[in-house]
Amino acid sequence: MKVSSPESSKNVFTEAMEVFHAAADLVGLDPRVRLELEEPDYEHIFYVTAVLNDRLAPLDEKEEARYGKLAASSLRPDALIPLANGKFILRPDGLRGADLHVENGVIRLPGGLYRIEEGQSRRFKSYRIQHNQARGPYKGGTRYHQAVSLDVFKMLAAEMTWKTAIADVPFGGGKGGIKIDPREYSKDELEAITLRYMYKLKPMIGPDIDIPAPDVGTNGEVMAWMFRQFSDGERERHTMRGIVTGKDPRIGGSEGRAKATGQGLAFCVEEWFQDQGLQIKGARFILQGFGNVGAAAAEIITAMGGKIIAVNDADGSIFNPDGIDVAALVAHVHQNKANLKRSVLGFAGAQAISKADFWEVEAEVLLPCALGGEITGEVASKLKVKMVAEGANHPTTPEGDEVLAGRKIDLIPDIIANSGGVTVSYYEWIQNKRMEHWTEAEVNARLEKAIKSNYRIINDIARNRPRRTPEFSSAPFVLGKEVPSRTAAMVLALKRIEAHYLIEGFSQ
Ligand code: NAD
């Protein structure tokens, strides 16, 4: 029988929890609290099904010769919806008025030969992990991505517990989503899948129980579908807007929420520059990920005077030493219907470079705002930056952390750097409860004060500098010795969570 060693049973979750254990040892965390936090309260794995539309799939080159004599068909211009994988959705009403010539399910269109794939029912693996609720309702995003797993969601849910404690908002941690590449589905299919996801989720969540938000692959539109499905037909529907955050401001979302994660990241970066006695104006940034977080961070940092000189995303990398025109890049990626992959590739205002070259671009700051595990030991050894501010969740591996520390590259860890999103989600939730609508200036002023105070406490813990100011006190958290910034952030989280268990006690 093969006995697995602790090393071989490592996964993204247990690896991420190493920081938790190190900080728990340092603060002498109560053993029972440690057990409570080590594993999630609940792990929900379930399946949702949906009926998909017919698709047109490009024919294999080898098969094309067989259809040399097939006459061309013509369809209404709006009959087809292009997908990022080269296929087209054939809209249910798309054949009305069509002139069709079909042979063995193959048709010829101006773009080439296509096989009609019959729309089928499909099943999607779905998750919601509720990690901890000692400080308040479970809270965390909804990810639609092909590379998710139980361990990834456990890691992300635990990160939310630490993050809500650091942000000092009255929530716990949760995370969920669906194993799916949303770029390969039409909007009506994604709506159907989302409605079914919420249908199955409804018995497990609520505005005071567990509150989802957007994450990779989801947005305000998905949140609107989730809200509708949760509240449909309910008598007190209007009291349920807080079931999800990240909604459109016109239906109960908060001003500033869409940009809040990028805004919070920019506030942390601003604080780091001030602390170092350096100017953001003219400073160079390289950025990974140009989605919700990355694009917002790029816009705000540019407005602060910084220069984004290189961007990498899932499909490529671009570089312009004079600074990329961020507004034009947003138009290229997010307002351009022909850019099906929503990629920075093909942007006219910069040159394409390889991913390997991207990591070696010399700059003051790297902003990883894509997925986890990107800054490995090898990548960290090549970076030519002074500081890494983690917009993404868990972008740096433990080995990457060691290399960054060895090379004296500063780090603003994810659980503070990207906590702006959940902080403004909290503001949205309060506004929903109170039926209020705050201005963007009010939201940003509160966010700046909150995130900078918590960031200063973490810095004080890292540098062993107890302080009491009118805004905050770091004295109860410092350890009597210096610690890495990631550990310092976890120390703040654990002390705030532990207080709830020790003061309230355990229900039996
Ligand atoms: P998004 O889906 O809007 O964008 C993701 C971006 O990452 C895209 O530009 C994509 O091309 C890029 N990407 C994906 N895989 C990549 C790869 N292998 N290499 C390089 N780039 C890749 O997602 P988002 O909402 O901006 O989230 C980005 C990160 O920020 C995630 O780690 C997420 O968990 C974290 N985060 C998001 C929020 C939020 O409010 N949306 C809050 C806190 C943390």
Residues whose N, C-alpha, C, O or C-beta is under 5 A from the ligand:
A	BS01	NAD	P214 D215 V216 G217 T261 G289 F290 G291 N292 V293 G294 N312 D313 A314 C369 A370 L371 G391 A392 N393 N418 G421
